[in-house]
Amino acid sequence: MLFSQLFDLTLLFCLKHNRIVVILMNNLLVSGKKKIEILQVLKDGKVHSFYNLSKEVGTNFNTSKKNCNFLELLKLINIDKTTAEESASGKPRYRIKINKEGREFLESINL
């Protein structure tokens, strides 16, 4: 794991567990900012795709997917996966939605 990923993991874990009360967005690494931006997009309560999120936060598909997988590990979002075999189009589908913990997390950092 790269130092930047470990830093993001530690910072988001601390934020999630209310160990850091004040957060300054300027001090976050770019990847940390993108994770927060993804949560802000998802707070509308609608189901989003990786493609949609990548357009909303200005990243590519793979970056959005990695950031969402990370947020799912922290149990801040849910990713509903449909395999290629299950999909009528033959392509895997992902539906991303914020959960209660994710909304509470955003409220706790006042965003």
GULUM-599377 format. One record per residue (C-alpha): residue number from 1; x, y, z. Coordinates in pm, whole numbers, always signed. Example, Ala and Ser with C-alpha at 12.3 -4.5 7.8 and 13.67 -1.06 7.14 Angstrom:
% residues 2
<pt><i>1</i><X>+1230</X><Y>-450</Y><Z>+780</Z></pt>
<pt><i>2</i><X>+1367</X><Y>-106</Y><Z>+714</Z></pt>
***
This chain:
% residues 111
<pt><i>1</i><X>+0</X><Y>+0</Y><Z>+0</Z></pt>
<pt><i>2</i><X>+135</X><Y>+342</Y><Z>-92</Z></pt>
<pt><i>3</i><X>+184</X><Y>+604</Y><Z>+178</Z></pt>
<pt><i>4</i><X>-85</X><Y>+825</Y><Z>+20</Z></pt>
<pt><i>5</i><X>-339</X><Y>+540</Y><Z>+33</Z></pt>
<pt><i>6</i><X>-247</X><Y>+465</Y><Z>+394</Z></pt>
<pt><i>7</i><X>-282</X><Y>+835</Y><Z>+478</Z></pt>
<pt><i>8</i><X>-625</X><Y>+847</Y><Z>+313</Z></pt>
<pt><i>9</i><X>-731</X><Y>+531</Y><Z>+493</Z></pt>
<pt><i>10</i><X>-618</X><Y>+664</Y><Z>+832</Z></pt>
<pt><i>11</i><X>-773</X><Y>+1006</Y><Z>+777</Z></pt>
<pt><i>12</i><X>-1109</X><Y>+875</Y><Z>+656</Z></pt>
<pt><i>13</i><X>-1117</X><Y>+615</Y><Z>+936</Z></pt>
<pt><i>14</i><X>-1051</X><Y>+886</Y><Z>+1194</Z></pt>
<pt><i>15</i><X>-1315</X><Y>+1110</Y><Z>+1039</Z></pt>
<pt><i>16</i><X>-1567</X><Y>+827</Y><Z>+1030</Z></pt>
<pt><i>17</i><X>-1512</X><Y>+753</Y><Z>+1396</Z></pt>
<pt><i>18</i><X>-1529</X><Y>+1119</Y><Z>+1502</Z></pt>
<pt><i>19</i><X>-1166</X><Y>+1133</Y><Z>+1607</Z></pt>
<pt><i>20</i><X>-1105</X><Y>+1446</Y><Z>+1403</Z></pt>
<pt><i>21</i><X>-1358</X><Y>+1722</Y><Z>+1456</Z></pt>
<pt><i>22</i><X>-1241</X><Y>+1983</Y><Z>+1205</Z></pt>
<pt><i>23</i><X>-1134</X><Y>+1900</Y><Z>+853</Z></pt>
<pt><i>24</i><X>-977</X><Y>+2135</Y><Z>+604</Z></pt>
<pt><i>25</i><X>-1035</X><Y>+2018</Y><Z>+246</Z></pt>
<pt><i>26</i><X>-716</X><Y>+2194</Y><Z>+133</Z></pt>
<pt><i>27</i><X>-504</X><Y>+1964</Y><Z>+351</Z></pt>
<pt><i>28</i><X>-644</X><Y>+1642</Y><Z>+204</Z></pt>
<pt><i>29</i><X>-464</X><Y>+1463</Y><Z>-73</Z></pt>
<pt><i>30</i><X>-637</X><Y>+1481</Y><Z>-412</Z></pt>
<pt><i>31</i><X>-759</X><Y>+1121</Y><Z>-375</Z></pt>
<pt><i>32</i><X>-911</X><Y>+1206</Y><Z>-36</Z></pt>
<pt><i>33</i><X>-1087</X><Y>+1506</Y><Z>-186</Z></pt>
<pt><i>34</i><X>-1229</X><Y>+1290</Y><Z>-465</Z></pt>
<pt><i>35</i><X>-1367</X><Y>+1042</Y><Z>-213</Z></pt>
<pt><i>36</i><X>-1542</X><Y>+1326</Y><Z>-29</Z></pt>
<pt><i>37</i><X>-1671</X><Y>+1464</Y><Z>-361</Z></pt>
<pt><i>38</i><X>-1810</X><Y>+1121</Y><Z>-450</Z></pt>
<pt><i>39</i><X>-1995</X><Y>+1108</Y><Z>-118</Z></pt>
<pt><i>40</i><X>-2130</X><Y>+1458</Y><Z>-181</Z></pt>
<pt><i>41</i><X>-2264</X><Y>+1352</Y><Z>-522</Z></pt>
<pt><i>42</i><X>-2418</X><Y>+1038</Y><Z>-372</Z></pt>
<pt><i>43</i><X>-2589</X><Y>+1225</Y><Z>-90</Z></pt>
<pt><i>44</i><X>-2878</X><Y>+1301</Y><Z>-329</Z></pt>
<pt><i>45</i><X>-2993</X><Y>+946</Y><Z>-246</Z></pt>
<pt><i>46</i><X>-3011</X><Y>+838</Y><Z>-610</Z></pt>
<pt><i>47</i><X>-2841</X><Y>+536</Y><Z>-763</Z></pt>
<pt><i>48</i><X>-2530</X><Y>+627</Y><Z>-964</Z></pt>
<pt><i>49</i><X>-2287</X><Y>+441</Y><Z>-1190</Z></pt>
<pt><i>50</i><X>-1909</X><Y>+462</Y><Z>-1194</Z></pt>
<pt><i>51</i><X>-1938</X><Y>+640</Y><Z>-1529</Z></pt>
<pt><i>52</i><X>-2178</X><Y>+899</Y><Z>-1387</Z></pt>
<pt><i>53</i><X>-1960</X><Y>+955</Y><Z>-1081</Z></pt>
<pt><i>54</i><X>-1647</X><Y>+993</Y><Z>-1293</Z></pt>
<pt><i>55</i><X>-1816</X><Y>+1271</Y><Z>-1491</Z></pt>
<pt><i>56</i><X>-1953</X><Y>+1441</Y><Z>-1177</Z></pt>
<pt><i>57</i><X>-1620</X><Y>+1452</Y><Z>-991</Z></pt>
<pt><i>58</i><X>-1388</X><Y>+1491</Y><Z>-1291</Z></pt>
<pt><i>59</i><X>-1200</X><Y>+1160</Y><Z>-1281</Z></pt>
<pt><i>60</i><X>-1181</X><Y>+860</Y><Z>-1507</Z></pt>
<pt><i>61</i><X>-1387</X><Y>+542</Y><Z>-1471</Z></pt>
<pt><i>62</i><X>-1112</X><Y>+339</Y><Z>-1302</Z></pt>
<pt><i>63</i><X>-1033</X><Y>+609</Y><Z>-1048</Z></pt>
<pt><i>64</i><X>-1401</X><Y>+639</Y><Z>-957</Z></pt>
<pt><i>65</i><X>-1427</X><Y>+262</Y><Z>-925</Z></pt>
<pt><i>66</i><X>-1120</X><Y>+241</Y><Z>-697</Z></pt>
<pt><i>67</i><X>-1242</X><Y>+527</Y><Z>-479</Z></pt>
<pt><i>68</i><X>-1588</X><Y>+372</Y><Z>-452</Z></pt>
<pt><i>69</i><X>-1442</X><Y>+32</Y><Z>-363</Z></pt>
<pt><i>70</i><X>-1245</X><Y>+205</Y><Z>-87</Z></pt>
<pt><i>71</i><X>-1558</X><Y>+384</Y><Z>+41</Z></pt>
<pt><i>72</i><X>-1743</X><Y>+52</Y><Z>+35</Z></pt>
<pt><i>73</i><X>-1468</X><Y>-102</Y><Z>+253</Z></pt>
<pt><i>74</i><X>-1534</X><Y>+176</Y><Z>+504</Z></pt>
<pt><i>75</i><X>-1906</X><Y>+89</Y><Z>+481</Z></pt>
<pt><i>76</i><X>-1999</X><Y>+441</Y><Z>+367</Z></pt>
<pt><i>77</i><X>-2162</X><Y>+332</Y><Z>+39</Z></pt>
<pt><i>78</i><X>-2322</X><Y>+23</Y><Z>-110</Z></pt>
<pt><i>79</i><X>-2224</X><Y>-112</Y><Z>-451</Z></pt>
<pt><i>80</i><X>-2477</X><Y>-346</Y><Z>-609</Z></pt>
<pt><i>81</i><X>-2291</X><Y>-566</Y><Z>-856</Z></pt>
<pt><i>82</i><X>-2450</X><Y>-750</Y><Z>-1148</Z></pt>
<pt><i>83</i><X>-2211</X><Y>-992</Y><Z>-1315</Z></pt>
<pt><i>84</i><X>-2174</X><Y>-1020</Y><Z>-1692</Z></pt>
<pt><i>85</i><X>-2349</X><Y>-1356</Y><Z>-1676</Z></pt>
<pt><i>86</i><X>-2649</X><Y>-1206</Y><Z>-1496</Z></pt>
<pt><i>87</i><X>-2671</X><Y>-899</Y><Z>-1717</Z></pt>
<pt><i>88</i><X>-2892</X><Y>-902</Y><Z>-2027</Z></pt>
<pt><i>89</i><X>-2630</X><Y>-694</Y><Z>-2209</Z></pt>
<pt><i>90</i><X>-2349</X><Y>-934</Y><Z>-2118</Z></pt>
<pt><i>91</i><X>-2163</X><Y>-654</Y><Z>-1940</Z></pt>
<pt><i>92</i><X>-2122</X><Y>-620</Y><Z>-1565</Z></pt>
<pt><i>93</i><X>-2327</X><Y>-343</Y><Z>-1404</Z></pt>
<pt><i>94</i><X>-2263</X><Y>-149</Y><Z>-1085</Z></pt>
<pt><i>95</i><X>-2515</X><Y>+59</Y><Z>-894</Z></pt>
<pt><i>96</i><X>-2367</X><Y>+285</Y><Z>-628</Z></pt>
<pt><i>97</i><X>-2566</X><Y>+444</Y><Z>-349</Z></pt>
<pt><i>98</i><X>-2478</X><Y>+616</Y><Z>-23</Z></pt>
<pt><i>99</i><X>-2597</X><Y>+445</Y><Z>+293</Z></pt>
<pt><i>100</i><X>-2695</X><Y>+570</Y><Z>+637</Z></pt>
<pt><i>101</i><X>-2336</X><Y>+561</Y><Z>+763</Z></pt>
<pt><i>102</i><X>-2218</X><Y>+762</Y><Z>+463</Z></pt>
<pt><i>103</i><X>-2481</X><Y>+1030</Y><Z>+520</Z></pt>
<pt><i>104</i><X>-2393</X><Y>+1043</Y><Z>+891</Z></pt>
<pt><i>105</i><X>-2026</X><Y>+1071</Y><Z>+800</Z></pt>
<pt><i>106</i><X>-2089</X><Y>+1370</Y><Z>+574</Z></pt>
<pt><i>107</i><X>-2299</X><Y>+1536</Y><Z>+845</Z></pt>
<pt><i>108</i><X>-2027</X><Y>+1474</Y><Z>+1103</Z></pt>
<pt><i>109</i><X>-1773</X><Y>+1665</Y><Z>+894</Z></pt>
<pt><i>110</i><X>-2026</X><Y>+1936</Y><Z>+808</Z></pt>
<pt><i>111</i><X>-2029</X><Y>+1880</Y><Z>+432</Z></pt>
***
